[in-house]
Amino acid sequence: MKHKFIAKRYWKDQSTAMGKSDEMAKSFNDVINLSLGDPDLITHNLIIEKAFEDAKAGHTKYTDFRGDPELRAEICKFYKEEYDMDVKDEEVFVCASACLGMYLALEAIIDDGDEVILQTPYFTPYYQQVELARGVPVELCTYEEEDFQINMERLESLITERTKALVINSPSNPTGNCLTVETMEKIAEIAEKYDLIVIADDIYTAFSYQNKFVPFGSLPGMRERTIILNSFSKNFTMTGWRVGNIIAPDYIIRVIQQINENVVFTAPSISQRAALHALRHRTEVQPEMVEEYRKRMFYAAERVNEIHNMHVIYPPKGSFYLFINIKDTGLSSEQVAEEILKEAHVLMLPGNAFGTCGEGYLRIACTVSVEVLKQAFDRIEKMKLFSV
Protein backbone atom coordinates (compact mmCIF):
# COMPACT_ATOMS: atom_id res chain seq x y z
CA MET A 1 0.00 0.00 0.00
CA LYS A 2 1.42 3.36 -1.07
CA HIS A 3 1.06 5.98 1.66
CA LYS A 4 3.33 8.67 3.09
CA PHE A 5 3.15 7.04 6.53
CA ILE A 6 4.08 3.57 5.20
CA ALA A 7 7.75 2.67 4.73
CA LYS A 8 8.52 2.71 1.01
CA ARG A 9 9.84 -0.84 1.11
CA TYR A 10 6.28 -1.96 1.86
CA TRP A 11 4.52 0.07 -0.83
CA LYS A 12 4.50 -2.98 -3.09
CA ASP A 13 1.92 -5.57 -2.05
CA GLN A 14 3.77 -8.45 -0.40
CA SER A 15 0.80 -10.47 0.78
CA THR A 16 1.14 -14.22 0.32
CA ALA A 17 -1.22 -16.92 -0.89
CA MET A 18 -1.35 -18.26 2.66
CA GLY A 19 -2.30 -14.84 3.96
CA LYS A 20 -5.08 -14.51 1.39
CA SER A 21 -6.43 -18.00 2.01
CA ASP A 22 -8.38 -16.94 5.09
CA GLU A 23 -10.52 -14.57 3.06
CA MET A 24 -10.89 -17.07 0.21
CA ALA A 25 -12.15 -19.69 2.66
CA LYS A 26 -15.13 -17.41 3.30
CA SER A 27 -16.15 -17.40 -0.38
CA PHE A 28 -18.76 -20.11 0.15
CA ASN A 29 -20.46 -21.44 3.26
CA ASP A 30 -19.46 -25.05 2.53
CA VAL A 31 -15.78 -24.61 1.66
CA ILE A 32 -13.47 -27.50 2.53
CA ASN A 33 -10.26 -25.74 3.48
CA LEU A 34 -7.12 -27.71 2.57
CA SER A 35 -4.95 -24.62 2.30
CA LEU A 36 -3.30 -24.12 5.69
CA GLY A 37 -1.33 -26.51 7.84
CA ASP A 38 -3.33 -25.84 11.00
CA PRO A 39 -4.50 -29.26 12.20
CA ASP A 40 -8.12 -29.99 13.04
CA LEU A 41 -6.83 -31.94 16.03
CA ILE A 42 -6.19 -30.05 19.25
CA THR A 43 -3.22 -30.31 21.59
CA HIS A 44 -3.24 -33.55 23.60
CA ASN A 45 -5.14 -33.11 26.85
CA LEU A 46 -2.19 -34.35 28.91
CA ILE A 47 -0.08 -31.43 27.65
CA ILE A 48 -2.86 -28.90 28.27
CA GLU A 49 -3.54 -30.10 31.80
CA LYS A 50 0.09 -30.17 32.88
CA ALA A 51 0.78 -26.75 31.34
CA PHE A 52 -2.09 -25.16 33.20
CA GLU A 53 -1.13 -26.87 36.43
CA ASP A 54 2.20 -25.11 36.01
CA ALA A 55 0.45 -21.83 35.24
CA LYS A 56 -1.52 -22.08 38.48
CA ALA A 57 1.71 -22.90 40.29
CA GLY A 58 3.21 -19.60 39.17
CA HIS A 59 4.78 -20.15 35.75
CA THR A 60 3.27 -16.93 34.40
CA LYS A 61 6.31 -14.66 34.47
CA TYR A 62 9.20 -13.99 32.12
CA THR A 63 11.53 -16.94 31.82
CA ASP A 64 15.28 -16.93 31.48
CA PHE A 65 16.22 -14.99 28.33
CA ARG A 66 17.26 -18.20 26.53
CA GLY A 67 14.18 -20.06 27.68
CA ASP A 68 12.96 -22.09 30.64
CA PRO A 69 16.03 -23.98 31.96
CA GLU A 70 13.99 -27.17 32.40
CA LEU A 71 12.85 -27.02 28.78
CA ARG A 72 16.37 -26.40 27.52
CA ALA A 73 17.59 -29.41 29.49
CA GLU A 74 14.78 -31.54 28.06
CA ILE A 75 15.69 -30.45 24.51
CA CYS A 76 19.30 -31.54 25.10
CA LYS A 77 18.06 -34.84 26.54
CA PHE A 78 15.74 -35.36 23.55
CA TYR A 79 18.57 -34.96 21.04
CA LYS A 80 20.74 -37.40 22.93
CA GLU A 81 18.00 -40.01 23.24
CA GLU A 82 16.64 -39.71 19.71
CA TYR A 83 19.73 -38.94 17.63
CA ASP A 84 22.72 -39.54 19.91
CA MET A 85 23.65 -35.88 19.55
CA ASP A 86 25.40 -34.12 22.42
CA VAL A 87 23.78 -30.67 22.56
CA LYS A 88 25.06 -28.25 25.19
CA ASP A 89 22.75 -25.96 27.14
CA GLU A 90 24.46 -22.83 25.76
CA GLU A 91 23.64 -24.03 22.22
CA VAL A 92 19.86 -23.92 22.85
CA PHE A 93 17.51 -20.96 22.53
CA VAL A 94 13.72 -21.14 23.02
CA CYS A 95 11.76 -18.83 20.72
CA ALA A 96 8.17 -17.79 20.17
CA SER A 97 7.71 -20.08 17.11
CA ALA A 98 10.11 -21.41 14.51
CA CYS A 99 8.95 -18.66 12.12
CA LEU A 100 10.44 -16.13 14.52
CA GLY A 101 13.39 -18.47 14.94
CA MET A 102 14.11 -18.30 11.21
CA TYR A 103 14.05 -14.51 11.25
CA LEU A 104 16.29 -14.38 14.34
CA ALA A 105 18.78 -16.78 12.74
CA LEU A 106 18.89 -14.83 9.48
CA GLU A 107 19.19 -11.51 11.30
CA ALA A 108 22.10 -12.91 13.33
CA ILE A 109 24.19 -14.16 10.40
CA ILE A 110 23.39 -11.98 7.37
CA ASP A 111 25.18 -8.80 6.35
CA ASP A 112 23.47 -6.47 3.89
CA GLY A 113 23.51 -8.05 0.44
CA ASP A 114 24.49 -11.54 1.56
CA GLU A 115 22.85 -14.26 -0.51
CA VAL A 116 20.83 -17.07 1.02
CA ILE A 117 20.02 -20.11 -1.13
CA LEU A 118 16.55 -21.54 -0.55
CA GLN A 119 15.61 -25.14 -1.27
CA THR A 120 12.65 -24.55 -3.60
CA PRO A 121 9.66 -25.12 -3.52
CA TYR A 122 10.03 -23.40 -0.16
CA PHE A 123 7.88 -22.50 2.83
CA THR A 124 6.37 -19.21 1.67
CA PRO A 125 7.73 -16.86 4.39
CA TYR A 126 11.39 -17.75 3.72
CA TYR A 127 11.78 -15.36 0.80
CA GLN A 128 10.58 -12.27 2.61
CA GLN A 129 12.33 -13.28 5.84
CA VAL A 130 15.65 -13.19 3.99
CA GLU A 131 14.75 -9.78 2.59
CA LEU A 132 13.69 -8.52 6.04
CA ALA A 133 17.19 -9.40 7.22
CA ARG A 134 18.52 -7.36 4.24
CA GLY A 135 19.73 -10.45 2.44
CA VAL A 136 19.16 -11.65 -1.12
CA PRO A 137 17.09 -14.84 -1.54
CA VAL A 138 18.24 -17.23 -4.29
CA GLU A 139 15.98 -20.07 -5.41
CA LEU A 140 17.48 -23.54 -5.75
CA CYS A 141 14.87 -25.43 -7.74
CA THR A 142 14.15 -29.08 -7.09
CA TYR A 143 11.98 -31.18 -9.37
CA GLU A 144 9.52 -34.03 -9.13
CA GLU A 145 11.40 -36.09 -11.72
CA GLU A 146 14.43 -35.87 -9.40
CA ASP A 147 12.33 -36.87 -6.38
CA PHE A 148 12.65 -33.26 -5.17
CA GLN A 149 16.22 -34.01 -4.10
CA ILE A 150 18.78 -31.19 -4.22
CA ASN A 151 20.93 -31.40 -7.34
CA MET A 152 24.56 -30.66 -6.40
CA GLU A 153 25.60 -29.20 -9.76
CA ARG A 154 22.62 -26.84 -9.60
CA LEU A 155 23.51 -25.91 -6.05
CA GLU A 156 27.15 -25.18 -6.86
CA SER A 157 26.16 -23.09 -9.88
CA LEU A 158 24.27 -20.70 -7.58
CA ILE A 159 27.11 -20.13 -5.11
CA THR A 160 28.87 -16.78 -5.39
CA GLU A 161 31.28 -14.80 -3.22
CA ARG A 162 28.21 -13.31 -1.49
CA THR A 163 26.60 -16.67 -0.60
CA LYS A 164 26.32 -16.99 3.18
CA ALA A 165 23.81 -19.73 3.87
CA LEU A 166 21.63 -22.51 2.52
CA VAL A 167 18.16 -23.22 3.90
CA ILE A 168 16.95 -26.84 3.77
CA ASN A 169 13.62 -28.26 4.90
CA SER A 170 13.04 -32.00 5.31
CA PRO A 171 10.39 -33.36 5.56
CA SER A 172 9.36 -30.56 3.28
CA ASN A 173 6.56 -28.06 3.28
CA PRO A 174 5.18 -27.99 0.57
CA THR A 175 6.39 -31.06 -1.33
CA GLY A 176 6.30 -33.68 1.43
CA ASN A 177 9.73 -34.78 0.22
CA CYS A 178 12.45 -36.07 2.54
CA LEU A 179 16.09 -35.48 1.71
CA THR A 180 18.06 -38.71 1.67
CA VAL A 181 21.13 -39.14 3.88
CA GLU A 182 23.18 -39.40 0.68
CA THR A 183 21.86 -36.02 -0.49
CA MET A 184 22.59 -34.44 2.89
CA GLU A 185 26.13 -35.83 2.92
CA LYS A 186 26.77 -34.21 -0.46
CA ILE A 187 25.32 -30.93 0.82
CA ALA A 188 27.69 -31.20 3.78
CA GLU A 189 30.66 -31.53 1.42
CA ILE A 190 29.60 -28.40 -0.45
CA ALA A 191 28.98 -26.49 2.79
CA GLU A 192 32.56 -27.25 3.86
CA LYS A 193 34.00 -26.52 0.43
CA TYR A 194 32.41 -23.06 0.22
CA ASP A 195 32.32 -22.33 3.98
CA LEU A 196 28.53 -22.03 4.17
CA ILE A 197 26.10 -22.09 7.08
CA VAL A 198 23.18 -24.50 6.67
CA ILE A 199 19.86 -23.59 8.28
CA ALA A 200 17.93 -26.83 8.76
CA ASP A 201 14.20 -26.20 9.19
CA ASP A 202 13.31 -29.37 11.10
CA ILE A 203 9.60 -28.80 11.64
CA TYR A 204 8.01 -32.12 10.59
CA THR A 205 10.48 -34.59 12.07
CA ALA A 206 7.73 -36.80 13.54
CA PHE A 207 6.20 -37.20 10.08
CA SER A 208 8.88 -39.17 8.24
CA TYR A 209 6.94 -42.16 6.97
CA GLN A 210 9.54 -44.28 5.20
CA ASN A 211 12.76 -43.74 7.16
CA LYS A 212 13.63 -42.44 10.61
CA PHE A 213 14.43 -38.74 10.52
CA VAL A 214 18.14 -37.88 10.51
CA PRO A 215 19.12 -34.32 11.50
CA PHE A 216 21.51 -32.60 9.11
CA GLY A 217 23.38 -31.30 12.14
CA SER A 218 24.20 -34.87 13.19
CA LEU A 219 26.40 -35.43 10.13
CA PRO A 220 30.18 -35.41 10.74
CA GLY A 221 31.56 -31.87 10.90
CA MET A 222 28.19 -30.17 10.50
CA ARG A 223 27.40 -29.16 14.07
CA GLU A 224 29.64 -26.08 13.87
CA ARG A 225 28.04 -24.87 10.64
CA THR A 226 24.37 -25.78 11.19
CA ILE A 227 21.51 -23.83 12.69
CA ILE A 228 18.62 -26.16 13.59
CA LEU A 229 15.08 -24.81 13.84
CA ASN A 230 12.47 -26.79 15.75
CA SER A 231 8.80 -26.19 16.44
CA PHE A 232 6.21 -27.80 18.66
CA SER A 233 3.43 -26.63 16.33
CA LYS A 234 3.23 -29.63 14.03
CA ASN A 235 5.04 -32.40 15.91
CA PHE A 236 2.69 -31.90 18.86
CA THR A 237 -0.31 -30.09 17.28
CA MET A 238 0.53 -26.94 19.24
CA THR A 239 0.22 -24.28 16.53
CA GLY A 240 -1.48 -21.72 18.77
CA TRP A 241 1.02 -22.03 21.61
CA ARG A 242 3.72 -20.36 19.45
CA VAL A 243 6.83 -22.01 20.77
CA GLY A 244 9.92 -23.44 19.10
CA ASN A 245 13.66 -23.59 19.60
CA ILE A 246 16.97 -23.01 17.89
CA ILE A 247 20.11 -25.12 18.21
CA ALA A 248 23.30 -23.48 16.98
CA PRO A 249 26.90 -22.76 17.97
CA ASP A 250 26.93 -20.83 21.24
CA TYR A 251 28.28 -17.61 19.70
CA ILE A 252 25.31 -17.50 17.30
CA ILE A 253 22.90 -18.21 20.16
CA ARG A 254 24.31 -15.24 22.11
CA VAL A 255 23.60 -12.90 19.19
CA ILE A 256 20.12 -14.37 18.69
CA GLN A 257 19.40 -13.72 22.36
CA GLN A 258 20.43 -10.08 22.01
CA ILE A 259 18.17 -9.61 18.97
CA ASN A 260 15.23 -11.37 20.59
CA GLU A 261 15.41 -9.18 23.69
CA ASN A 262 14.42 -6.29 21.40
CA VAL A 263 11.62 -8.23 19.69
CA VAL A 264 9.59 -10.32 22.17
CA PHE A 265 11.95 -10.55 25.18
CA THR A 266 11.06 -14.19 25.95
CA ALA A 267 8.76 -16.87 24.57
CA PRO A 268 5.50 -17.29 26.55
CA SER A 269 6.21 -19.05 29.84
CA ILE A 270 3.04 -21.18 29.77
CA SER A 271 3.81 -22.30 26.21
CA GLN A 272 7.30 -23.28 27.27
CA ARG A 273 5.89 -25.43 30.05
CA ALA A 274 3.57 -27.09 27.53
CA ALA A 275 6.58 -27.77 25.28
CA LEU A 276 8.44 -29.30 28.23
CA HIS A 277 5.60 -31.73 28.94
CA ALA A 278 5.20 -32.50 25.23
CA LEU A 279 8.80 -33.68 25.03
CA ARG A 280 8.63 -35.60 28.29
CA HIS A 281 5.47 -37.44 27.25
CA ARG A 282 6.14 -37.71 23.50
CA THR A 283 5.82 -41.51 23.48
CA GLU A 284 2.30 -41.12 24.87
CA VAL A 285 1.03 -38.21 22.78
CA GLN A 286 2.70 -38.58 19.37
CA PRO A 287 2.08 -42.10 17.97
CA GLU A 288 -1.70 -41.85 17.59
CA MET A 289 -1.43 -38.39 16.04
CA VAL A 290 1.26 -39.43 13.56
CA GLU A 291 -0.70 -42.53 12.57
CA GLU A 292 -3.79 -40.41 11.92
CA TYR A 293 -1.87 -38.17 9.54
CA ARG A 294 -0.28 -41.15 7.85
CA LYS A 295 -3.77 -42.51 7.10
CA ARG A 296 -4.89 -39.17 5.73
CA MET A 297 -1.81 -38.72 3.56
CA PHE A 298 -1.99 -42.18 2.02
CA TYR A 299 -5.74 -41.90 1.43
CA ALA A 300 -5.43 -38.48 -0.20
CA ALA A 301 -2.51 -39.57 -2.40
CA GLU A 302 -4.46 -42.61 -3.59
CA ARG A 303 -7.48 -40.45 -4.44
CA VAL A 304 -5.34 -37.90 -6.29
CA ASN A 305 -3.79 -40.61 -8.45
CA GLU A 306 -7.24 -41.91 -9.39
CA ILE A 307 -8.32 -38.53 -10.78
CA HIS A 308 -7.69 -37.56 -14.40
CA ASN A 309 -5.23 -34.67 -14.97
CA MET A 310 -3.61 -34.81 -11.55
CA HIS A 311 -1.06 -37.02 -9.87
CA VAL A 312 1.30 -37.05 -6.90
CA ILE A 313 4.38 -39.02 -5.80
CA TYR A 314 3.36 -42.26 -4.13
CA PRO A 315 3.83 -43.40 -1.46
CA PRO A 316 4.01 -40.17 0.56
CA LYS A 317 7.36 -39.67 2.25
CA GLY A 318 6.76 -37.07 4.94
CA SER A 319 4.97 -34.06 6.46
CA PHE A 320 1.20 -33.78 6.02
CA TYR A 321 1.26 -31.99 2.68
CA LEU A 322 0.81 -33.28 -0.85
CA PHE A 323 2.22 -31.37 -3.83
CA ILE A 324 -0.16 -32.31 -6.62
CA ASN A 325 0.95 -32.15 -10.26
CA ILE A 326 -1.79 -30.54 -12.40
CA LYS A 327 0.32 -29.74 -15.49
CA ASP A 328 -1.84 -32.00 -17.69
CA THR A 329 -4.70 -29.51 -17.34
CA GLY A 330 -2.76 -27.01 -19.45
CA LEU A 331 -3.70 -24.28 -16.97
CA SER A 332 -1.64 -22.37 -14.42
CA SER A 333 -1.63 -23.27 -10.75
CA GLU A 334 -3.65 -20.19 -9.89
CA GLN A 335 -6.22 -20.94 -12.59
CA VAL A 336 -6.71 -24.51 -11.42
CA ALA A 337 -6.92 -23.48 -7.75
CA GLU A 338 -9.53 -20.87 -8.69
CA GLU A 339 -11.57 -23.37 -10.71
CA ILE A 340 -11.54 -25.92 -7.89
CA LEU A 341 -12.67 -23.28 -5.40
CA LYS A 342 -15.45 -22.00 -7.67
CA GLU A 343 -16.81 -25.36 -8.79
CA ALA A 344 -15.97 -27.79 -5.98
CA HIS A 345 -15.75 -25.33 -3.09
CA VAL A 346 -12.40 -26.83 -2.08
CA LEU A 347 -9.57 -24.46 -1.19
CA MET A 348 -6.01 -25.37 -2.15
CA LEU A 349 -2.90 -23.25 -2.55
CA PRO A 350 -1.33 -22.68 -5.99
CA GLY A 351 2.16 -24.10 -6.26
CA ASN A 352 3.74 -20.87 -7.46
CA ALA A 353 3.18 -19.48 -3.94
CA PHE A 354 6.16 -21.66 -2.97
CA GLY A 355 8.62 -20.41 -5.59
CA THR A 356 8.94 -20.36 -9.35
CA CYS A 357 9.41 -24.13 -9.72
CA GLY A 358 6.14 -24.68 -7.86
CA GLU A 359 4.21 -23.67 -10.96
CA GLY A 360 2.10 -26.56 -12.26
CA TYR A 361 1.28 -27.84 -8.78
CA LEU A 362 -1.25 -27.42 -5.99
CA ARG A 363 -0.51 -27.93 -2.33
CA ILE A 364 -3.01 -29.49 0.02
CA ALA A 365 -2.75 -29.91 3.77
CA CYS A 366 -4.21 -33.15 5.07
CA THR A 367 -5.36 -31.41 8.22
CA VAL A 368 -8.94 -32.65 8.00
CA SER A 369 -10.35 -36.13 8.56
CA VAL A 370 -10.44 -38.88 5.94
CA GLU A 371 -14.20 -38.38 5.77
CA VAL A 372 -13.77 -34.71 4.87
CA LEU A 373 -10.97 -35.51 2.41
CA LYS A 374 -13.36 -37.96 0.75
CA GLN A 375 -15.96 -35.22 0.35
CA ALA A 376 -13.34 -32.93 -1.19
CA PHE A 377 -12.13 -35.43 -3.77
CA ASP A 378 -15.67 -36.61 -4.55
CA ARG A 379 -16.45 -33.01 -5.50
CA ILE A 380 -13.24 -32.52 -7.50
CA GLU A 381 -13.55 -35.67 -9.59
CA LYS A 382 -16.97 -34.49 -10.82
CA MET A 383 -15.45 -31.35 -12.36
CA LYS A 384 -15.18 -31.22 -16.12
CA LEU A 385 -11.52 -30.27 -15.80
CA PHE A 386 -10.77 -33.64 -14.17
CA SER A 387 -13.20 -35.92 -15.98
CA VAL A 388 -11.94 -38.40 -18.55
PyMOL commands that set and color helices and strands:
alter all, ss='L'
color gray80, all
select helices_A, chain A and resi 8-10+17-24+45-56+69-83+89-91+98-109+125-132+144-146+152-158+181-194+216-218+223-225+239-241+250-260+269-280+282-306+327-329+333-344+351-354+356-358+370-380+384-386
alter helices_A, ss='H'
color red, helices_A
select strands_A, chain A and resi 32-33+92-95+115-120+136-141+163-169+197-202+226-231+244-247+321-325+346-347+349-350+361-365
alter strands_A, ss='S'
color yellow, strands_A
deselect
rebuild
show_as cartoon
